[in-house]
Amino acid sequence: MFWRMVIMNVMSTIEYRASFVIYMVNVVATPLISLLVWLTVSEQGVALPYDRSQFVTYYVLLSVVSMLTSTWLAPFVAQAIRLGGLSSHLLRPVPYIAHFAGNNLGEKIVKLPLLLPLVALVALFFRADLRLPTQPRDWLLFALALPLAAAVAFLLDFVIGSLAFWMQDVSGLVRLKNLVGALLAGQLVPLALFPPQAAGFLEAQPFRYTLSFPLELLTGSLTPEATARGFAWQVGYCVGLWACYRLLWRYGLRSYAATGA
Amino acid sequence: MPAITVDNLSKTYRYHRKAPGLRGSIAGLFRRQMLETQAVADVSFTVEAGEIVGFLGPNGAGKTTTLKMLCGLLYPSDGQARVLGFTPARREPAFLRQISLVMGQKTMLSWDLPAMETLLLHKEMYSISETDFQRNLKQLAEILEVTELLRVQVRKLSLGERMKMELLTSLIHRPALLFLDEPTIGLDVVSQQRVREFLRDVNREQGTTILLTSHYMDDIEVLCPRVLVIDHGRLHFDGALASLVERAAPYKVLSAVFAAPVPPAALATALGELEQRPTADPLRISLAVPREQVADVAGRVLRLGRVVDLSIEEVPVEEIIRAMFRAPGSIGARA
Protein backbone atom coordinates (compact mmCIF):
# COMPACT_ATOMS: atom_id res chain seq x y z
CA MET A 1 0.00 0.00 0.00
CA PHE A 2 2.74 2.42 1.01
CA TRP A 3 4.62 1.68 -2.18
CA ARG A 4 1.55 2.66 -4.19
CA MET A 5 1.49 6.02 -2.38
CA VAL A 6 5.15 6.54 -3.24
CA ILE A 7 4.55 5.67 -6.90
CA MET A 8 1.62 8.10 -7.08
CA ASN A 9 3.83 10.88 -5.80
CA VAL A 10 6.53 10.01 -8.28
CA MET A 11 3.92 10.40 -11.01
CA SER A 12 2.55 13.68 -9.64
CA THR A 13 6.03 15.13 -9.29
CA ILE A 14 6.92 14.34 -12.87
CA GLU A 15 3.91 16.42 -13.89
CA TYR A 16 5.78 19.54 -12.73
CA ARG A 17 9.02 19.26 -14.65
CA ALA A 18 10.10 22.88 -14.75
CA SER A 19 9.64 23.54 -11.05
CA PHE A 20 11.93 20.76 -9.94
CA VAL A 21 14.65 21.52 -12.44
CA ILE A 22 14.81 24.96 -10.86
CA TYR A 23 14.80 23.35 -7.45
CA MET A 24 17.73 21.13 -8.46
CA VAL A 25 19.86 24.03 -9.58
CA ASN A 26 19.08 25.75 -6.31
CA VAL A 27 20.08 22.71 -4.28
CA VAL A 28 23.48 22.56 -5.95
CA ALA A 29 24.16 26.28 -6.36
CA THR A 30 23.74 27.33 -2.73
CA PRO A 31 26.37 24.98 -1.24
CA LEU A 32 28.65 25.72 -4.17
CA ILE A 33 28.62 29.43 -3.38
CA SER A 34 29.33 28.73 0.30
CA LEU A 35 32.17 26.45 -0.69
CA LEU A 36 33.77 29.11 -2.88
CA VAL A 37 33.50 31.65 -0.07
CA TRP A 38 35.19 29.33 2.46
CA LEU A 39 37.93 28.35 0.04
CA THR A 40 38.71 32.02 -0.50
CA VAL A 41 38.71 32.62 3.24
CA SER A 42 41.11 29.73 3.91
CA GLU A 43 43.39 30.89 1.10
CA GLN A 44 43.71 34.21 2.88
CA GLY A 45 45.53 32.34 5.60
CA VAL A 46 42.76 32.39 8.22
CA ALA A 47 43.18 29.44 10.60
CA LEU A 48 40.09 27.26 10.37
CA PRO A 49 39.28 23.90 11.95
CA TYR A 50 38.54 22.49 8.48
CA ASP A 51 41.16 22.09 5.76
CA ARG A 52 40.57 22.59 2.08
CA SER A 53 39.66 19.00 1.33
CA GLN A 54 37.22 18.80 4.24
CA PHE A 55 35.41 21.88 2.96
CA VAL A 56 35.20 20.44 -0.51
CA THR A 57 33.98 17.06 0.70
CA TYR A 58 31.44 18.66 3.06
CA TYR A 59 29.86 21.00 0.56
CA VAL A 60 29.87 18.59 -2.37
CA LEU A 61 28.04 15.99 -0.31
CA LEU A 62 25.83 18.59 1.37
CA SER A 63 23.57 19.04 -1.63
CA VAL A 64 22.79 15.32 -1.88
CA VAL A 65 22.33 14.76 1.84
CA SER A 66 20.30 17.91 2.31
CA MET A 67 17.98 16.94 -0.54
CA LEU A 68 17.56 13.43 0.84
CA THR A 69 16.72 14.65 4.35
CA SER A 70 14.61 17.64 3.35
CA THR A 71 10.94 18.08 4.24
CA TRP A 72 8.35 20.57 3.10
CA LEU A 73 5.19 19.30 4.70
CA ALA A 74 4.46 21.58 7.69
CA PRO A 75 2.52 24.25 5.72
CA PHE A 76 0.49 21.54 4.00
CA VAL A 77 -0.37 19.80 7.24
CA ALA A 78 -1.32 23.13 8.80
CA GLN A 79 -3.49 24.12 5.87
CA ALA A 80 -5.24 20.75 5.79
CA ILE A 81 -6.07 21.11 9.48
CA ARG A 82 -7.18 24.72 9.26
CA LEU A 83 -9.22 24.53 6.06
CA GLY A 84 -10.59 21.04 6.52
CA GLY A 85 -8.75 19.23 3.74
CA LEU A 86 -7.76 16.75 6.41
CA SER A 87 -11.29 15.35 6.48
CA SER A 88 -11.05 13.20 3.39
CA HIS A 89 -7.80 11.72 4.66
CA LEU A 90 -9.27 10.97 8.06
CA LEU A 91 -11.93 8.85 6.41
CA ARG A 92 -9.38 6.46 4.98
CA PRO A 93 -8.22 3.53 7.08
CA VAL A 94 -4.62 4.74 6.84
CA PRO A 95 -2.92 7.33 9.10
CA TYR A 96 -2.52 10.79 7.58
CA ILE A 97 1.22 10.80 8.22
CA ALA A 98 1.62 7.95 5.70
CA HIS A 99 0.33 10.29 3.00
CA PHE A 100 3.26 12.66 3.61
CA ALA A 101 5.79 9.89 3.97
CA GLY A 102 4.72 8.69 0.52
CA ASN A 103 4.94 12.21 -0.85
CA ASN A 104 8.37 12.75 0.70
CA LEU A 105 9.84 9.54 -0.61
CA GLY A 106 8.16 9.83 -4.01
CA GLU A 107 9.53 13.28 -4.71
CA LYS A 108 13.00 12.32 -3.56
CA ILE A 109 13.02 9.34 -5.88
CA VAL A 110 12.40 11.70 -8.78
CA LYS A 111 14.91 14.29 -7.62
CA LEU A 112 17.82 11.98 -6.88
CA PRO A 113 18.66 10.80 -10.42
CA LEU A 114 18.48 14.41 -11.59
CA LEU A 115 20.62 15.73 -8.80
CA LEU A 116 23.38 13.12 -8.97
CA PRO A 117 24.76 14.12 -12.41
CA LEU A 118 24.92 17.76 -11.30
CA VAL A 119 26.75 16.81 -8.13
CA ALA A 120 29.03 14.49 -10.08
CA LEU A 121 29.93 17.42 -12.29
CA VAL A 122 30.85 19.56 -9.30
CA ALA A 123 32.76 16.64 -7.77
CA LEU A 124 34.69 16.18 -10.98
CA PHE A 125 35.69 19.81 -10.92
CA PHE A 126 36.97 19.55 -7.33
CA ARG A 127 38.27 15.98 -7.68
CA ALA A 128 41.78 16.94 -6.52
CA ASP A 129 40.47 17.90 -3.07
CA LEU A 130 37.56 15.52 -2.68
CA ARG A 131 38.27 12.89 0.02
CA LEU A 132 35.59 10.26 0.33
CA PRO A 133 35.92 7.58 3.01
CA THR A 134 37.49 4.37 1.80
CA GLN A 135 36.37 2.19 4.70
CA PRO A 136 33.10 0.31 4.02
CA ARG A 137 32.37 0.77 7.74
CA ASP A 138 32.08 4.56 7.31
CA TRP A 139 29.69 4.18 4.42
CA LEU A 140 27.65 1.69 6.38
CA LEU A 141 27.32 4.09 9.30
CA PHE A 142 26.39 6.85 6.87
CA ALA A 143 23.77 4.59 5.28
CA LEU A 144 22.28 4.11 8.73
CA ALA A 145 22.43 7.76 9.80
CA LEU A 146 20.91 9.08 6.57
CA PRO A 147 17.40 7.55 6.86
CA LEU A 148 17.41 8.38 10.56
CA ALA A 149 18.22 12.00 9.72
CA ALA A 150 15.40 12.06 7.18
CA ALA A 151 13.07 10.63 9.84
CA VAL A 152 14.04 13.24 12.47
CA ALA A 153 13.54 16.08 9.97
CA PHE A 154 10.24 14.63 8.78
CA LEU A 155 8.80 14.08 12.25
CA LEU A 156 9.94 17.49 13.47
CA ASP A 157 8.23 19.13 10.53
CA PHE A 158 5.08 17.08 11.01
CA VAL A 159 4.92 17.96 14.70
CA ILE A 160 5.27 21.67 13.91
CA GLY A 161 2.56 21.49 11.25
CA SER A 162 0.30 19.65 13.68
CA LEU A 163 0.33 22.63 16.04
CA ALA A 164 -2.26 24.09 13.65
CA PHE A 165 -4.84 22.17 15.69
CA TRP A 166 -4.45 24.96 18.24
CA MET A 167 -2.70 27.81 16.43
CA GLN A 168 -4.46 29.77 13.74
CA ASP A 169 -1.27 30.34 11.80
CA VAL A 170 1.88 28.29 12.05
CA SER A 171 3.64 29.87 9.06
CA GLY A 172 5.71 32.18 11.27
CA LEU A 173 6.83 29.24 13.32
CA VAL A 174 7.69 27.32 10.15
CA ARG A 175 9.81 30.22 8.88
CA LEU A 176 11.61 30.48 12.19
CA LYS A 177 12.26 26.74 12.21
CA ASN A 178 13.59 26.85 8.65
CA LEU A 179 15.93 29.74 9.44
CA VAL A 180 17.23 28.46 12.76
CA GLY A 181 17.18 24.94 11.39
CA ALA A 182 19.36 25.78 8.41
CA LEU A 183 21.94 27.32 10.70
CA LEU A 184 21.90 24.64 13.38
CA ALA A 185 21.77 21.74 10.94
CA GLY A 186 25.00 22.81 9.25
CA GLN A 187 23.27 23.83 6.06
CA LEU A 188 25.02 27.20 5.87
CA VAL A 189 28.22 26.58 7.82
CA PRO A 190 29.66 23.26 9.07
CA LEU A 191 28.93 22.95 12.78
CA ALA A 192 32.66 22.36 13.38
CA LEU A 193 33.24 26.04 12.56
CA PHE A 194 31.08 27.26 15.43
CA PRO A 195 32.87 28.49 18.59
CA PRO A 196 34.03 25.56 20.76
CA GLN A 197 31.93 26.86 23.68
CA ALA A 198 28.82 25.97 21.70
CA ALA A 199 29.85 22.34 21.18
CA GLY A 200 27.69 20.93 23.98
CA PHE A 201 24.62 22.79 22.79
CA LEU A 202 25.23 21.90 19.16
CA GLU A 203 25.45 18.24 20.01
CA ALA A 204 22.21 18.20 21.95
CA GLN A 205 19.96 20.16 19.59
CA PRO A 206 17.83 18.21 17.13
CA PHE A 207 18.82 19.96 13.89
CA ARG A 208 22.29 18.43 13.94
CA TYR A 209 20.67 15.05 13.49
CA THR A 210 18.73 16.12 10.42
CA LEU A 211 21.79 16.87 8.28
CA SER A 212 25.13 17.53 9.89
CA PHE A 213 25.55 14.19 11.65
CA PRO A 214 25.57 11.96 8.53
CA LEU A 215 27.88 14.46 6.84
CA GLU A 216 30.26 14.42 9.79
CA LEU A 217 30.40 10.64 9.46
CA LEU A 218 31.50 10.99 5.84
CA THR A 219 34.05 13.73 6.35
CA GLY A 220 35.64 11.55 9.02
CA SER A 221 35.66 14.17 11.75
CA LEU A 222 34.10 12.01 14.51
CA THR A 223 35.69 9.77 17.13
CA PRO A 224 34.06 6.34 17.73
CA GLU A 225 32.59 7.64 21.02
CA ALA A 226 31.20 10.73 19.35
CA THR A 227 29.71 8.50 16.64
CA ALA A 228 28.00 6.26 19.20
CA ARG A 229 26.67 9.28 21.11
CA GLY A 230 25.42 10.76 17.86
CA PHE A 231 23.42 7.66 17.01
CA ALA A 232 21.97 7.59 20.50
CA TRP A 233 20.78 11.20 20.13
CA GLN A 234 19.41 10.50 16.68
CA VAL A 235 17.39 7.47 17.73
CA GLY A 236 16.27 9.33 20.84
CA TYR A 237 14.94 12.23 18.78
CA CYS A 238 13.12 9.81 16.46
CA VAL A 239 11.37 8.11 19.35
CA GLY A 240 10.65 11.36 21.19
CA LEU A 241 9.22 13.11 18.15
CA TRP A 242 7.11 10.09 17.28
CA ALA A 243 5.67 10.18 20.80
CA CYS A 244 4.98 13.93 20.39
CA TYR A 245 3.21 13.27 17.12
CA ARG A 246 0.99 10.58 18.63
CA LEU A 247 0.12 12.78 21.59
CA LEU A 248 -0.60 15.88 19.49
CA TRP A 249 -2.89 13.95 17.19
CA ARG A 250 -4.71 12.23 19.98
CA TYR A 251 -5.72 15.55 21.51
CA GLY A 252 -5.67 17.56 18.30
CA LEU A 253 -8.38 15.51 16.65
CA ARG A 254 -10.69 16.34 19.54
CA SER A 255 -10.50 19.98 18.72
CA TYR A 256 -10.51 19.48 14.96
CA ALA A 257 -13.48 21.33 13.53
CA ALA A 258 -13.53 19.81 10.02
CA THR A 259 -14.24 23.24 8.58
CA GLY A 260 -15.78 23.54 5.17
CA ALA A 261 -16.51 19.89 4.80
CA MET B 1 -28.94 -4.35 15.05
CA PRO B 2 -29.57 -0.90 13.56
CA ALA B 3 -26.81 0.51 11.32
CA ILE B 4 -26.84 3.79 13.22
CA THR B 5 -27.97 4.56 16.75
CA VAL B 6 -27.74 8.12 17.96
CA ASP B 7 -28.52 9.06 21.55
CA ASN B 8 -28.76 12.69 22.65
CA LEU B 9 -25.90 13.64 20.38
CA SER B 10 -24.66 17.24 20.81
CA LYS B 11 -21.85 19.30 19.38
CA THR B 12 -20.74 22.68 20.63
CA TYR B 13 -18.24 24.79 18.73
CA ARG B 14 -16.11 27.35 20.54
CA TYR B 15 -14.99 30.48 18.78
CA HIS B 16 -14.07 34.02 19.67
CA ARG B 17 -15.77 37.18 18.64
CA LYS B 18 -13.72 39.89 17.01
CA ALA B 19 -14.87 43.49 17.31
CA PRO B 20 -14.92 45.20 13.90
CA GLY B 21 -11.86 46.94 12.50
CA LEU B 22 -8.20 47.06 13.37
CA ARG B 23 -8.89 48.30 16.88
CA GLY B 24 -10.99 45.21 17.45
CA SER B 25 -8.24 42.97 16.13
CA ILE B 26 -5.70 44.50 18.47
CA ALA B 27 -8.05 44.24 21.43
CA GLY B 28 -8.50 40.60 20.48
CA LEU B 29 -4.80 40.00 20.95
CA PHE B 30 -5.14 40.58 24.65
CA ARG B 31 -8.62 39.58 25.58
CA ARG B 32 -10.84 37.27 23.67
CA GLN B 33 -14.47 36.83 24.28
CA MET B 34 -15.05 33.11 23.91
CA LEU B 35 -18.45 32.16 22.63
CA GLU B 36 -20.11 28.84 22.11
CA THR B 37 -22.62 27.82 19.54
CA GLN B 38 -24.53 24.65 19.76
CA ALA B 39 -24.47 23.15 16.28
CA VAL B 40 -26.27 19.97 17.25
CA ALA B 41 -28.42 19.61 20.38
CA ASP B 42 -29.76 16.38 21.83
CA VAL B 43 -30.39 14.61 18.57
CA SER B 44 -31.58 10.99 18.78
CA PHE B 45 -32.59 8.59 16.03
CA THR B 46 -31.84 5.17 14.61
CA VAL B 47 -31.33 4.03 11.06
CA GLU B 48 -31.80 0.39 10.04
CA ALA B 49 -29.44 -1.32 7.64
CA GLY B 50 -30.52 -0.84 4.02
CA GLU B 51 -32.47 2.41 4.57
CA ILE B 52 -32.04 5.64 2.62
CA VAL B 53 -32.58 8.58 4.92
CA GLY B 54 -32.53 12.24 3.92
CA PHE B 55 -31.36 15.05 6.16
CA LEU B 56 -33.25 18.27 5.59
CA GLY B 57 -32.55 21.66 7.04
CA PRO B 58 -31.44 25.17 6.12
CA ASN B 59 -27.77 26.19 6.04
CA GLY B 60 -26.18 25.92 9.45
CA ALA B 61 -28.93 23.68 10.78
CA GLY B 62 -26.48 21.02 11.96
CA LYS B 63 -26.90 18.47 9.17
CA THR B 64 -23.28 18.34 8.13
CA THR B 65 -22.05 18.45 11.71
CA THR B 66 -24.19 15.42 12.51
CA LEU B 67 -22.89 13.61 9.45
CA LYS B 68 -19.30 14.40 10.41
CA MET B 69 -19.82 13.02 13.89
CA LEU B 70 -21.28 9.83 12.44
CA CYS B 71 -18.27 9.18 10.24
CA GLY B 72 -15.75 9.98 12.94
CA LEU B 73 -14.43 13.33 11.75
CA LEU B 74 -15.71 15.22 14.79
CA TYR B 75 -15.79 14.34 18.45
CA PRO B 76 -19.28 14.78 19.88
CA SER B 77 -19.45 17.22 22.79
CA ASP B 78 -22.09 15.10 24.44
CA GLY B 79 -24.23 12.04 23.85
CA GLN B 80 -23.35 8.93 21.92
CA ALA B 81 -23.32 7.57 18.44
CA ARG B 82 -22.90 3.91 17.49
CA VAL B 83 -22.36 3.23 13.83
CA LEU B 84 -22.13 -0.37 12.56
CA GLY B 85 -21.31 -1.35 16.13
CA PHE B 86 -18.41 1.10 16.42
CA THR B 87 -17.86 4.42 18.16
CA PRO B 88 -17.08 6.62 15.14
CA ALA B 89 -14.70 9.08 16.83
CA ARG B 90 -12.29 6.24 17.60
CA ARG B 91 -11.79 5.86 13.86
CA GLU B 92 -10.85 2.19 14.02
CA PRO B 93 -9.65 0.88 10.66
CA ALA B 94 -12.32 -1.86 10.71
CA PHE B 95 -14.94 0.90 10.94
CA LEU B 96 -13.41 3.17 8.32
CA ARG B 97 -13.21 0.28 5.87
CA GLN B 98 -17.02 -0.07 5.96
CA ILE B 99 -18.03 3.54 5.46
CA SER B 100 -17.64 6.26 2.89
CA LEU B 101 -18.37 9.97 2.83
CA VAL B 102 -18.86 11.92 -0.35
CA MET B 103 -18.65 15.67 -0.01
CA GLY B 104 -19.94 17.67 -2.94
CA GLN B 105 -17.38 20.36 -2.35
CA LYS B 106 -14.30 18.36 -1.38
CA THR B 107 -12.32 15.88 -3.37
CA MET B 108 -10.39 12.82 -2.36
CA LEU B 109 -9.00 12.33 -5.84
CA SER B 110 -5.41 13.15 -6.64
CA TRP B 111 -5.69 16.32 -8.70
CA ASP B 112 -2.77 15.80 -11.07
CA LEU B 113 -3.37 12.15 -11.83
CA PRO B 114 -6.12 10.18 -13.52
CA ALA B 115 -8.80 8.85 -11.16
CA MET B 116 -7.56 5.34 -11.87
CA GLU B 117 -4.47 6.02 -9.75
CA THR B 118 -6.54 6.99 -6.73
CA LEU B 119 -8.65 3.90 -7.28
CA LEU B 120 -5.54 1.71 -7.28
CA LEU B 121 -4.43 3.40 -4.07
CA HIS B 122 -7.81 2.69 -2.50
CA LYS B 123 -7.55 -0.92 -3.65
CA GLU B 124 -4.47 -1.23 -1.45
CA MET B 125 -5.72 0.92 1.40
CA TYR B 126 -8.96 -0.99 1.73
CA SER B 127 -7.33 -4.37 0.92
CA ILE B 128 -9.66 -5.10 -1.99
CA SER B 129 -8.85 -8.33 -3.82
CA GLU B 130 -7.96 -8.10 -7.51
CA THR B 131 -11.15 -9.91 -8.62
CA ASP B 132 -13.42 -7.77 -6.44
CA PHE B 133 -11.65 -4.64 -7.58
CA GLN B 134 -12.00 -5.44 -11.28
CA ARG B 135 -15.63 -6.46 -10.88
CA ASN B 136 -16.62 -3.39 -8.84
CA LEU B 137 -14.71 -1.06 -11.10
CA LYS B 138 -16.26 -2.42 -14.28
CA GLN B 139 -19.75 -2.35 -12.82
CA LEU B 140 -19.54 1.13 -11.29
CA ALA B 141 -17.82 2.67 -14.29
CA GLU B 142 -20.45 1.27 -16.62
CA ILE B 143 -23.42 2.52 -14.63
CA LEU B 144 -21.82 5.93 -14.21
CA GLU B 145 -20.68 5.95 -17.85
CA VAL B 146 -17.13 6.98 -17.03
CA THR B 147 -15.10 4.02 -18.32
CA GLU B 148 -13.41 6.26 -20.88
CA LEU B 149 -12.56 8.92 -18.30
CA LEU B 150 -10.72 6.72 -15.82
CA ARG B 151 -7.40 7.52 -17.49
CA VAL B 152 -7.93 11.27 -17.79
CA GLN B 153 -6.28 13.63 -15.30
CA VAL B 154 -8.78 14.63 -12.64
CA ARG B 155 -8.13 18.35 -13.09
CA LYS B 156 -9.24 18.03 -16.73
CA LEU B 157 -12.65 16.57 -15.85
CA SER B 158 -15.83 18.64 -15.75
CA LEU B 159 -17.59 19.09 -12.40
CA GLY B 160 -20.19 16.46 -13.24
CA GLU B 161 -17.58 13.98 -14.39
CA ARG B 162 -15.52 14.59 -11.30
CA MET B 163 -18.52 14.02 -9.06
CA LYS B 164 -19.12 10.68 -10.73
CA MET B 165 -15.50 9.78 -10.12
CA GLU B 166 -15.91 10.74 -6.45
CA LEU B 167 -18.89 8.43 -6.22
CA LEU B 168 -17.03 5.64 -7.95
CA THR B 169 -14.04 6.06 -5.65
CA SER B 170 -16.17 6.16 -2.54
CA LEU B 171 -17.93 2.95 -3.51
CA ILE B 172 -15.03 0.90 -4.84
CA HIS B 173 -14.62 -0.82 -1.47
CA ARG B 174 -18.36 -1.58 -1.24
CA PRO B 175 -19.05 0.30 1.99
CA ALA B 176 -21.98 -0.90 4.07
CA LEU B 177 -22.80 2.71 4.86
CA LEU B 178 -22.56 5.69 2.57
CA PHE B 179 -22.77 9.30 3.76
CA LEU B 180 -23.42 11.94 1.16
CA ASP B 181 -23.15 15.66 1.83
CA GLU B 182 -24.74 17.61 -0.98
CA PRO B 183 -23.85 15.03 -3.64
CA THR B 184 -25.53 16.89 -6.49
CA ILE B 185 -24.42 20.43 -5.66
CA GLY B 186 -23.42 22.38 -8.77
CA LEU B 187 -24.46 19.62 -11.17
CA ASP B 188 -26.75 20.22 -14.14
CA VAL B 189 -30.20 18.67 -14.12
CA VAL B 190 -29.24 15.68 -16.26
CA SER B 191 -26.23 14.80 -14.13
CA GLN B 192 -28.29 15.25 -10.96
CA GLN B 193 -30.76 12.74 -12.22
CA ARG B 194 -28.03 10.26 -13.16
CA VAL B 195 -26.49 10.50 -9.74
CA ARG B 196 -29.87 9.97 -8.09
CA GLU B 197 -30.65 6.90 -10.16
CA PHE B 198 -27.22 5.56 -9.45
CA LEU B 199 -27.62 5.97 -5.70
CA ARG B 200 -30.98 4.26 -5.78
CA ASP B 201 -29.50 1.31 -7.66
CA VAL B 202 -26.62 1.02 -5.23
CA ASN B 203 -29.04 0.96 -2.34
CA ARG B 204 -31.31 -1.62 -3.97
CA GLU B 205 -28.72 -3.94 -5.36
CA GLN B 206 -26.10 -3.88 -2.65
CA GLY B 207 -28.23 -3.04 0.34
CA THR B 208 -26.01 -0.04 1.09
CA THR B 209 -27.42 2.14 3.84
CA ILE B 210 -27.42 5.75 2.67
CA LEU B 211 -27.66 8.96 4.65
CA LEU B 212 -27.69 12.13 2.62
CA THR B 213 -28.08 15.85 3.01
CA SER B 214 -29.18 17.98 0.12
CA HIS B 215 -30.49 21.38 -0.76
CA TYR B 216 -32.25 19.94 -3.76
CA MET B 217 -35.66 18.77 -2.79
CA ASP B 218 -35.73 16.49 -5.82
CA ASP B 219 -32.88 14.45 -4.36
CA ILE B 220 -34.91 13.89 -1.25
CA GLU B 221 -38.22 13.26 -3.00
CA VAL B 222 -36.79 10.70 -5.38
CA LEU B 223 -34.46 8.92 -3.02
CA CYS B 224 -35.62 9.11 0.54
CA PRO B 225 -38.70 7.36 1.86
CA ARG B 226 -37.75 8.73 5.26
CA VAL B 227 -36.55 12.19 6.19
CA LEU B 228 -35.06 13.79 9.27
CA VAL B 229 -35.71 17.50 9.54
CA ILE B 230 -33.16 19.36 11.58
CA ASP B 231 -33.04 23.06 12.40
CA HIS B 232 -31.02 25.03 14.92
CA GLY B 233 -29.37 21.77 15.87
CA ARG B 234 -32.59 20.11 16.91
CA LEU B 235 -34.49 17.29 15.31
CA HIS B 236 -37.95 18.56 14.33
CA PHE B 237 -39.31 15.65 12.35
CA ASP B 238 -38.49 12.01 11.75
CA GLY B 239 -40.73 10.06 9.42
CA ALA B 240 -42.01 9.49 5.92
CA LEU B 241 -41.80 12.37 3.50
CA ALA B 242 -45.49 11.85 2.62
CA SER B 243 -46.59 12.27 6.20
CA LEU B 244 -44.47 15.38 6.55
CA VAL B 245 -46.25 16.82 3.54
CA GLU B 246 -49.67 15.92 4.84
CA ARG B 247 -48.95 17.30 8.24
CA ALA B 248 -47.33 20.53 7.13
CA ALA B 249 -49.63 21.14 4.16
CA PRO B 250 -53.14 19.83 4.70
CA TYR B 251 -54.18 21.41 1.40
CA LYS B 252 -53.61 21.05 -2.31
CA VAL B 253 -52.85 23.67 -4.90
CA LEU B 254 -55.56 24.30 -7.46
CA SER B 255 -54.58 26.38 -10.49
CA ALA B 256 -56.79 27.52 -13.34
CA VAL B 257 -56.16 29.59 -16.43
CA PHE B 258 -59.15 31.52 -17.80
CA ALA B 259 -59.78 32.58 -21.40
CA ALA B 260 -60.68 36.12 -20.24
CA PRO B 261 -60.02 37.99 -16.98
CA VAL B 262 -62.53 37.23 -14.21
CA PRO B 263 -63.81 40.30 -12.33
CA PRO B 264 -62.29 40.41 -8.82
CA ALA B 265 -65.71 40.77 -7.24
CA ALA B 266 -66.93 37.54 -8.83
CA LEU B 267 -63.76 35.82 -7.68
CA ALA B 268 -64.22 37.02 -4.15
CA THR B 269 -67.83 35.79 -3.90
CA ALA B 270 -67.04 32.41 -5.46
CA LEU B 271 -63.95 31.71 -3.45
CA GLY B 272 -64.86 33.19 -0.10
CA GLU B 273 -62.16 32.63 2.50
CA LEU B 274 -59.80 30.58 0.31
CA GLU B 275 -56.22 31.76 0.21
CA GLN B 276 -55.11 33.02 -3.19
CA ARG B 277 -51.51 32.45 -4.10
CA PRO B 278 -49.65 35.10 -6.11
CA THR B 279 -49.35 34.48 -9.84
CA ALA B 280 -47.56 36.45 -12.57
CA ASP B 281 -50.25 35.85 -15.19
CA PRO B 282 -53.45 37.93 -14.71
CA LEU B 283 -55.50 35.16 -16.37
CA ARG B 284 -54.30 32.58 -13.92
CA ILE B 285 -55.43 31.94 -10.35
CA SER B 286 -53.80 29.67 -7.85
CA LEU B 287 -55.50 28.56 -4.62
CA ALA B 288 -54.58 26.67 -1.50
CA VAL B 289 -57.55 24.35 -1.00
CA PRO B 290 -58.12 22.13 2.05
CA ARG B 291 -58.05 18.52 0.86
CA GLU B 292 -61.72 17.76 1.62
CA GLN B 293 -62.97 20.79 -0.36
CA VAL B 294 -60.98 20.20 -3.55
CA ALA B 295 -63.84 18.76 -5.65
CA ASP B 296 -66.30 21.41 -4.53
CA VAL B 297 -63.92 24.32 -5.17
CA ALA B 298 -62.99 22.94 -8.60
CA GLY B 299 -66.71 23.01 -9.53
CA ARG B 300 -67.06 26.62 -8.39
CA VAL B 301 -63.96 27.69 -10.36
CA LEU B 302 -65.21 26.04 -13.54
CA ARG B 303 -68.44 28.06 -13.32
CA LEU B 304 -66.56 31.38 -13.06
CA GLY B 305 -65.74 31.60 -16.78
CA ARG B 306 -64.25 29.65 -19.64
CA VAL B 307 -61.34 27.66 -18.16
CA VAL B 308 -58.52 26.77 -20.57
CA ASP B 309 -56.45 24.82 -18.12
CA LEU B 310 -57.02 23.33 -14.69
CA SER B 311 -54.67 21.46 -12.37
CA ILE B 312 -54.83 20.14 -8.82
CA GLU B 313 -51.48 19.33 -7.27
CA GLU B 314 -49.69 18.61 -4.01
CA VAL B 315 -47.86 21.60 -2.57
CA PRO B 316 -44.23 21.45 -3.72
CA VAL B 317 -42.17 19.90 -0.95
CA GLU B 318 -39.69 22.70 -1.24
CA GLU B 319 -42.33 25.19 -0.29
CA ILE B 320 -43.42 23.17 2.71
CA ILE B 321 -39.92 22.98 3.99
CA ARG B 322 -39.38 26.68 3.48
CA ALA B 323 -42.55 27.48 5.38
CA MET B 324 -41.54 25.10 8.11
CA PHE B 325 -38.18 26.75 8.65
CA ARG B 326 -39.76 30.18 8.73
CA ALA B 327 -41.98 29.07 11.56
CA PRO B 328 -40.18 26.38 13.54
CA GLY B 329 -42.43 24.25 15.66
CA SER B 330 -45.23 24.50 13.12
CA ILE B 331 -45.16 20.78 12.65
CA GLY B 332 -45.37 18.06 15.25
CA ALA B 333 -42.13 16.68 16.60
CA ARG B 334 -42.29 13.12 15.37
CA ALA B 335 -44.38 11.02 13.07
HADDOCK unambig.tbl for C-alpha pairs under 7 A between the chains (distance, minus, plus):
assign (segid A and resid 1 and name CA) (segid B and resid 121 and name CA) 6.91 0.50 0.50
assign (segid A and resid 1 and name CA) (segid B and resid 124 and name CA) 4.86 0.50 0.50
assign (segid A and resid 1 and name CA) (segid B and resid 125 and name CA) 5.96 0.50 0.50
assign (segid A and resid 4 and name CA) (segid B and resid 121 and name CA) 6.03 0.50 0.50
assign (segid A and resid 5 and name CA) (segid B and resid 121 and name CA) 6.70 0.50 0.50
assign (segid A and resid 8 and name CA) (segid B and resid 117 and name CA) 6.97 0.50 0.50
assign (segid A and resid 12 and name CA) (segid B and resid 112 and name CA) 5.90 0.50 0.50
assign (segid A and resid 12 and name CA) (segid B and resid 113 and name CA) 6.50 0.50 0.50
assign (segid A and resid 87 and name CA) (segid B and resid 73 and name CA) 6.46 0.50 0.50
assign (segid A and resid 88 and name CA) (segid B and resid 108 and name CA) 5.80 0.50 0.50
assign (segid A and resid 90 and name CA) (segid B and resid 73 and name CA) 6.77 0.50 0.50
assign (segid A and resid 91 and name CA) (segid B and resid 96 and name CA) 6.17 0.50 0.50
assign (segid A and resid 92 and name CA) (segid B and resid 96 and name CA) 6.18 0.50 0.50
assign (segid A and resid 93 and name CA) (segid B and resid 93 and name CA) 4.68 0.50 0.50
assign (segid A and resid 93 and name CA) (segid B and resid 96 and name CA) 5.34 0.50 0.50
assign (segid A and resid 93 and name CA) (segid B and resid 97 and name CA) 6.07 0.50 0.50
assign (segid A and resid 93 and name CA) (segid B and resid 125 and name CA) 6.74 0.50 0.50
assign (segid A and resid 94 and name CA) (segid B and resid 125 and name CA) 6.74 0.50 0.50
assign (segid A and resid 254 and name CA) (segid B and resid 75 and name CA) 5.59 0.50 0.50
assign (segid A and resid 256 and name CA) (segid B and resid 74 and name CA) 6.72 0.50 0.50
assign (segid A and resid 257 and name CA) (segid B and resid 74 and name CA) 6.63 0.50 0.50
assign (segid A and resid 258 and name CA) (segid B and resid 73 and name CA) 6.76 0.50 0.50
assign (segid A and resid 258 and name CA) (segid B and resid 74 and name CA) 6.96 0.50 0.50
assign (segid A and resid 261 and name CA) (segid B and resid 103 and name CA) 6.74 0.50 0.50
assign (segid A and resid 261 and name CA) (segid B and resid 106 and name CA) 6.74 0.50 0.50
